[in-house]
Amino acid sequence: MRYAYYPGCTLKKYAENLEKSFLAVAGALGLDITELPRWNCCGTVFSLADDDLIHQVAPLRVLLAAQKEGFDKLLCVCSMCYNTLKRTAQMLKEKPDKLRTLNMFLDDEPDYLGGVEVVHFLQVLRDDVGFKNVAKKFKRSMNGMKIAPYYGCLLLRPLSIAIDDQEHPTALEELLSLIGADVIDDPLKVECCGAHQTVHNKEVIAERTYRIVSSARERGAEAIALDCPLCDFNLDHRQKESERHYTDFFPMPVFYYTQLLALAMGIQEDVYGFEKHYVNPKSILKEHNLV
C-alpha cells in the first residue's frame, strides 16, 4: 500500500525527533511512503464556523497535493495535522456545495474530487501492518519499564475522526505491551494537555502538566508515551513551569511512541533525538539497560 506523507510544519523543526524516528520505523517495516513534494501548513486547527470556508483553503491544498500525485491515502504523524486534515476531508465529502464553492475559489487548481483518505501512523501500524507484524521487527525489550500512555484530544475527538475508543483507547497500550513495557493505565490519558494556551497562558499549562504527570507517577509510571508534538511540548518542556509553580512536582521523561519503537527495533541512535527533550530520558533508559 502506498502512502503520501504529510509532515506538517512542526516535524521539520521542533519535533524532528518524531519525524526521524517515524521514518526509521516505517523504513524498517518496508512501508511505501513518499513525502509530498509540495505542501503547506495544514491550517493548524479546523474552523468550527459553518460559513468560514476560507480557513478550509489551506487543508484543501494539502489534499489536492496528494490527489495530484496520484495518492488516495494521506499519512499524518502529527496529531494536530491529522485532526485538521481529516475533518476537512470529511466535511468536503459530506457537503458537496462547500466543495463546489472551494473548487471555484481555487480556479487555478484542478478540482478536488474528494477521494483522499487521511490516516494517522498509529492507525497504519494497527490496521494496515498489524501490531503482530510490527512486533516481528523488535530486537530488544523495554525490560518492564513502567510507561503511561497519553492520547490527549486530537486522535479521539470528535467521534467522527476518532481512531480509537474515546474514553478507553487501547492502541498505545497494545504497542507498549509488545515492546516489553509495563503499561500503566491512567484516567487522565484522554484529557487535554492545554493545547495552544501554552502561547499566552503558561500557568494553565503548568497546572495541566502537573496534574497529568503527577497522576501517572502516583500510579507507578516512570515515563509517559504519546503521539502529539503539541502534547509533547506541553508535557515535557512545560515541566519547568510546573517545577516553578508546584514544590511537590517531580519531572518525568516523555517519549514519542515512535522513539520507543525505534529503540525496540534496534535502529541506530541518531534517529532517537533524545537531546531535544527537556527531561533527559537517558537515566531511566540506563536503568533498564537500553542505552
C-alpha positions as CSV (number, residue, x, y, z in Angstrom):
1,M,0.0,0.0,0.0
2,R,1.3,3.5,-1.0
3,Y,1.0,6.5,1.3
4,A,1.6,10.2,0.6
5,Y,3.3,11.5,3.7
6,Y,2.4,14.9,5.0
7,P,4.9,16.1,7.6
8,G,3.5,19.5,8.5
9,C,5.5,22.4,10.0
10,T,6.3,21.1,13.5
11,L,8.0,17.9,12.4
12,K,10.6,19.9,10.3
13,K,11.8,21.8,13.4
14,Y,10.6,21.3,17.0
15,A,9.5,17.7,16.5
16,E,12.4,16.4,14.3
17,N,12.8,13.5,16.7
18,L,9.2,12.4,15.9
19,E,9.8,12.6,12.2
20,K,13.2,10.9,12.3
21,S,12.0,8.0,14.5
22,F,8.8,7.6,12.4
23,L,10.7,7.4,9.1
24,A,13.2,4.9,10.6
25,V,10.3,2.7,11.9
26,A,8.4,3.0,8.6
27,G,11.6,2.1,6.7
28,A,12.2,-1.0,8.9
29,L,8.6,-2.1,8.2
30,G,9.1,-1.7,4.5
31,L,6.3,0.8,4.1
32,D,6.0,2.7,0.8
33,I,5.9,6.3,1.9
34,T,6.5,9.3,-0.2
35,E,6.7,12.8,1.2
36,L,4.5,15.3,-0.8
37,P,6.9,17.3,-3.0
38,R,5.0,20.5,-2.3
39,W,3.0,21.1,0.8
40,N,1.8,23.9,3.0
41,C,0.7,24.4,6.6
42,C,-2.5,22.3,7.3
43,G,-4.1,25.4,8.9
44,T,-3.4,24.2,12.4
45,V,-7.0,24.0,13.6
46,F,-10.3,23.0,12.0
47,S,-12.6,26.0,11.8
48,L,-15.9,25.4,13.6
49,A,-17.8,28.2,11.9
50,D,-20.1,26.8,9.3
51,D,-19.7,29.7,6.9
52,D,-15.9,30.1,7.4
53,L,-14.7,28.4,4.2
54,I,-11.6,30.5,3.8
55,H,-10.0,28.5,6.6
56,Q,-10.5,25.3,4.6
57,V,-8.3,26.5,1.8
58,A,-5.0,25.5,3.5
59,P,-6.1,21.9,4.3
60,L,-7.8,21.6,0.9
61,R,-4.5,22.5,-0.8
62,V,-2.8,19.7,1.0
63,L,-5.5,17.2,-0.1
64,L,-5.1,18.5,-3.6
65,A,-1.4,17.9,-3.5
66,A,-1.9,14.3,-2.6
67,Q,-4.5,13.9,-5.4
68,K,-2.2,15.5,-7.9
69,E,0.5,12.9,-7.0
70,G,-2.0,10.1,-7.5
71,F,-2.4,9.0,-3.9
72,D,-5.6,8.0,-2.2
73,K,-4.1,7.8,1.3
74,L,-2.6,10.8,3.1
75,L,-0.5,9.8,6.1
76,C,-0.1,12.1,9.0
77,V,2.2,11.7,12.0
78,C,1.3,14.9,13.8
79,S,-2.0,14.5,15.6
80,M,-2.9,18.2,15.1
81,C,-2.4,17.9,11.3
82,Y,-4.4,14.6,11.3
83,N,-7.3,16.2,13.1
84,T,-7.4,19.2,10.8
85,L,-7.0,17.4,7.5
86,K,-9.3,14.5,8.5
87,R,-12.1,16.8,9.5
88,T,-11.7,18.9,6.3
89,A,-11.7,15.8,4.1
90,Q,-14.9,14.6,5.8
91,M,-16.6,18.0,5.6
92,L,-15.9,18.2,1.8
93,K,-17.2,14.7,1.2
94,E,-20.4,15.3,3.2
95,K,-21.1,18.8,2.0
96,P,-20.7,18.9,-1.8
97,D,-22.0,22.5,-2.0
98,K,-19.0,23.7,0.1
99,L,-16.6,21.6,-2.1
100,R,-18.0,23.3,-5.2
101,T,-17.5,26.7,-3.7
102,L,-13.9,26.0,-2.7
103,N,-13.1,24.4,-6.1
104,M,-14.4,27.6,-7.8
105,F,-12.4,29.7,-5.4
106,L,-9.2,27.8,-6.3
107,D,-9.8,28.4,-10.0
108,D,-6.1,28.0,-10.9
109,E,-6.1,24.4,-9.5
110,P,-7.7,21.2,-10.7
111,D,-10.9,20.3,-8.8
112,Y,-10.6,18.3,-5.7
113,L,-12.6,15.1,-6.2
114,G,-12.9,14.0,-2.6
115,G,-11.1,10.7,-2.9
116,V,-8.1,11.2,-0.4
117,E,-8.4,9.3,2.9
118,V,-6.5,10.9,5.8
119,V,-4.9,8.4,8.1
120,H,-2.6,8.5,11.2
121,F,0.5,6.4,11.5
122,L,-0.8,4.7,14.6
123,Q,-3.8,3.6,12.5
124,V,-1.5,2.3,9.8
125,L,0.5,0.2,12.3
126,R,-2.6,-1.3,13.8
127,D,-4.9,-1.6,10.8
128,D,-2.7,-2.0,7.7
129,V,0.5,-3.5,9.0
130,G,-0.9,-5.2,12.2
131,F,0.7,-4.9,15.6
132,K,1.8,-8.6,15.5
133,N,3.7,-7.9,12.3
134,V,5.3,-4.8,13.8
135,A,6.4,-6.9,16.8
136,K,8.3,-9.3,14.4
137,K,10.8,-6.4,13.9
138,F,11.6,-6.0,17.6
139,K,15.1,-6.9,18.7
140,R,15.0,-5.9,22.3
141,S,12.6,-5.3,25.2
142,M,11.8,-2.3,27.4
143,N,12.6,-4.7,30.2
144,G,9.5,-3.8,32.2
145,M,9.8,0.0,32.1
146,K,6.6,1.4,33.6
147,I,5.1,3.6,30.9
148,A,1.8,5.5,31.0
149,P,0.2,6.0,27.5
150,Y,-1.2,9.5,26.9
151,Y,-3.5,10.3,24.0
152,G,-4.8,13.8,24.6
153,C,-7.6,15.0,22.4
154,L,-6.7,15.1,18.8
155,L,-6.8,11.5,17.8
156,L,-10.1,10.8,19.7
157,R,-12.3,13.9,19.3
158,P,-14.7,14.4,17.6
159,L,-16.1,10.9,17.4
160,S,-16.3,11.1,13.6
161,I,-12.5,11.1,13.2
162,A,-11.5,9.1,16.3
163,I,-9.0,6.3,15.6
164,D,-9.9,4.5,18.9
165,D,-12.4,4.4,21.7
166,Q,-12.8,7.9,23.0
167,E,-12.8,7.0,26.7
168,H,-10.9,3.8,26.7
169,P,-8.4,3.7,23.8
170,T,-6.1,0.7,23.6
171,A,-3.7,1.2,20.6
172,L,-0.8,2.6,22.6
173,E,-1.3,0.1,25.4
174,E,-1.1,-2.8,22.9
175,L,2.1,-1.4,21.3
176,L,3.8,-0.7,24.6
177,S,3.0,-4.2,25.9
178,L,4.5,-5.7,22.7
179,I,7.8,-3.9,23.3
180,G,8.0,-5.3,26.9
181,A,6.8,-2.3,28.8
182,D,4.8,-2.5,32.0
183,V,1.8,-0.4,30.9
184,I,0.3,1.9,33.5
185,D,-3.3,2.9,33.0
186,D,-4.1,6.5,33.9
187,P,-7.6,8.0,33.8
188,L,-6.1,11.3,32.6
189,K,-4.7,9.8,29.4
190,V,-7.6,11.3,27.4
191,E,-7.6,14.7,29.0
192,C,-6.5,17.8,27.1
193,C,-2.9,19.0,27.8
194,G,-4.0,22.6,27.5
195,A,-3.2,22.9,23.8
196,H,-2.5,26.4,22.5
197,Q,-2.9,28.0,25.9
198,T,0.8,27.4,26.1
199,V,1.4,30.5,24.0
200,H,-0.2,33.1,26.3
201,N,-1.2,31.3,29.5
202,K,1.7,29.2,30.7
203,E,0.1,28.9,34.2
204,V,-2.8,26.9,32.7
205,I,-0.3,24.5,31.1
206,A,1.8,24.3,34.3
207,E,-1.4,23.1,36.1
208,R,-2.4,20.6,33.4
209,T,1.1,19.2,33.2
210,Y,1.4,19.0,37.0
211,R,-1.9,17.0,37.1
212,I,-1.2,14.7,34.2
213,V,2.4,13.9,35.1
214,S,1.7,13.6,38.8
215,S,-1.2,11.3,38.2
216,A,0.9,9.0,36.1
217,R,3.6,9.0,38.7
218,E,1.2,8.2,41.5
219,R,0.1,5.1,39.6
220,G,3.7,3.9,39.3
221,A,4.8,5.2,35.9
222,E,8.4,6.0,35.2
223,A,7.7,7.7,31.8
224,I,4.9,8.8,29.5
225,A,4.5,7.8,25.9
226,L,2.5,10.0,23.5
227,D,1.9,10.8,19.8
228,C,1.4,14.6,19.5
229,P,4.0,17.3,19.2
230,L,1.9,19.8,21.0
231,C,1.2,17.4,23.9
232,D,4.9,16.6,23.9
233,F,5.9,20.3,24.2
234,N,3.4,20.9,27.0
235,L,4.0,17.7,29.0
236,D,7.8,17.7,28.5
237,H,9.1,21.3,28.0
238,R,6.5,22.9,30.2
239,Q,7.6,20.7,33.2
240,K,9.9,23.6,34.0
241,E,6.8,25.7,34.6
242,S,5.3,23.0,36.8
243,E,8.5,22.8,38.8
244,R,8.4,26.6,39.3
245,H,4.7,26.6,40.5
246,Y,4.4,23.3,42.5
247,T,7.0,22.4,45.1
248,D,5.8,18.7,45.2
249,F,6.3,18.2,41.4
250,F,8.9,15.7,40.2
251,P,9.9,15.7,36.5
252,M,9.2,12.6,34.4
253,P,10.6,11.6,30.9
254,V,8.2,11.9,28.0
255,F,8.7,9.8,24.8
256,Y,7.1,9.7,21.4
257,Y,5.9,6.2,20.8
258,T,7.9,6.1,17.6
259,Q,11.1,6.7,19.6
260,L,10.3,3.7,21.7
261,L,9.5,1.6,18.6
262,A,12.8,2.6,17.0
263,L,14.6,1.7,20.3
264,A,12.9,-1.7,20.4
265,M,13.8,-2.3,16.7
266,G,17.5,-1.6,17.5
267,I,17.7,1.2,15.0
268,Q,20.7,3.5,15.1
269,E,20.8,6.1,17.9
270,D,20.9,9.1,15.7
271,V,17.2,8.9,15.0
272,Y,16.1,8.9,18.6
273,G,16.6,12.7,19.2
274,F,16.8,12.4,23.0
275,E,18.9,15.6,23.1
276,K,15.7,17.5,22.2
277,H,13.9,16.5,25.5
278,Y,13.6,18.9,28.4
279,V,13.6,16.0,30.8
280,N,16.6,13.9,29.9
281,P,15.4,10.3,29.4
282,K,18.8,8.6,29.4
283,S,18.9,7.9,33.2
284,I,15.7,5.8,33.0
285,L,16.9,4.1,29.8
286,K,20.1,3.2,31.6
287,E,18.2,1.7,34.5
288,H,16.5,-0.6,32.0
289,N,19.8,-1.4,30.1
290,L,18.5,0.3,27.0
291,V,21.5,2.7,26.3
